[in-house]
């Protein structure tokens, strides 16, 4: 069933993208993409690489038993490239590659599964908190813009509200150990003894979350700041693309468009790479701002090209990891 569901979501994304291509002047789109050139492509990749490095720094900050330095930043960067390649290619939103990251962290660097998994959840939380800050900034700018239609503003406001409440719920879920509370009910059931191992792991994870929030504020703060910087670099990347395409935009406009695209991407997590939905957002938003929908689609396809290159890099790194020896102190389980 899951395989059929995945294929269905992929087909939906392909259909959405095909619809956009069908209703767009492809000759103009191709001409716009050619304007990027080798230098422009290099600049886009450089900005994205910096943003990816900041995202990796978020994870490094939440791995509290390891030092925050260049060595661990590079190790986590490699693993993260592999994991994000899985994330981009599966219909599981941004969680498909997380088990891959935790397993690689255990096998090659001796970090226990529970420690690795908790650091990934905390990193994801910090990334989402940063995203809320970025989306709120984009929404505030959107409200003052005369070039975006009221419908788009309404959707952005509703999406931001729902997303913000969801992230607040996630933090409260961790802070009040609600997974452990639910586990306590299961523990008292007739299946409690059989589930003891899993319930103990859940309790341990909850304790790690609370310990991080109460005793490692010096790491949580930088993690959120790194995350915010990463999201704003997405707007910088958009500015770079638009500059090379001969239609420069202001930083505030780039933030508005990027925030709308990220909001749609978060809302369509079930479609691999948010195929079609994110592209349509660029097309509509940039079309409203510049009067050239084909320009928006060209920007979206350039983003797709960058994503595909990163996926290929992830697969290449995964292949290189397969030839590396396991860490001698790698724990068998936790």
C-alpha positions, 0 to 999 in steps of 0.5 A: 500500500505504501508503495502505491501511495508513494507512486500516487504522490509522485504521479500527482507531482509530475502531473502538477509540473506537467500542467505548469509546463503545458501552460507556459511558453517553454521557449521563453523558459529555456531562454531564461535558464540559459541566461544563468550561465556557468558563473551564475550556476556556480554562484547559486551552488555556492550560496546553497552550500553555505546554507547547507553548512549552516543547517549542518551547524544546527545539528552539530549544536544539538549533539551535546556530547561532541565538540562544536568544531570543524572536524565534527561539522565536516563529519555531520555534513557528509552524513547530512548530504546522504540523508537529505538525498533520501529526504528529497526523494521520498514522500515522507517530508523531511523525515525519510532520511533521518533514520539513515543519518542516525544509523550512519552516525552510529556505525561510522562515528560510534554515537548511540542510536538514542543520542543520535536520534534525539539530536536529530529531533532537536535539530529538526525542532530548531530548524522549524523554529527558525522557519517560523521566524522566517515565515513570519518575516515574509508574511509581515512583508507580504501584508504591506505589498501591493503586488501580491493578490489578497488570496495569496496573503490570506493563504500565507496567513492561515498557513503561518498560523497553522504551522506556528501552532504545530511547532509550538505543539511539538515543543510542548510535547517534548517539554512536558514529556507527553510521549512518556505520559502516553507510554505510561498508559501503554505500560499498564496495559496487557501488552506493556511488558512486551513493549518495555524496550520501546517504552524505555527508549521513549522515556530516555528520549524525552529525558534527553529533550528536557535536559537539552532545553534546561541545561544546554541553552548555550547550544539551543540559542546558536542552533536557532540562529544558524537555522534562521540564517539558513532560511534567509540565505534561501532568499539570497539565493533567489536574489542571485538567480534573479540577478543573473536572469536579468530581473533583479529583485529587492531582498524584501521581495525575495523574502516574500517569494521564498517564504511563500515557497517554503510554506507551500513546500511544508504543506505539500510534504507528502509530494516528493520534493514538493514537485509541481506545488513549489514550482507553481508558487514561484510561477505565481508569486514572481509572475505577480511581481514581474508580470512574467510567469515564465520567469518564475518557472525558470527560477523553479527549474533552476532550483530543481537542477540544484536539488538534483545535483545535491541528490547525486552528491548524496548518492556519491557520498553514500557509495564512498561510505560503503567502503569505509570501516565501521567505528571500532566503538560503534554500539550495537543498539543505543 
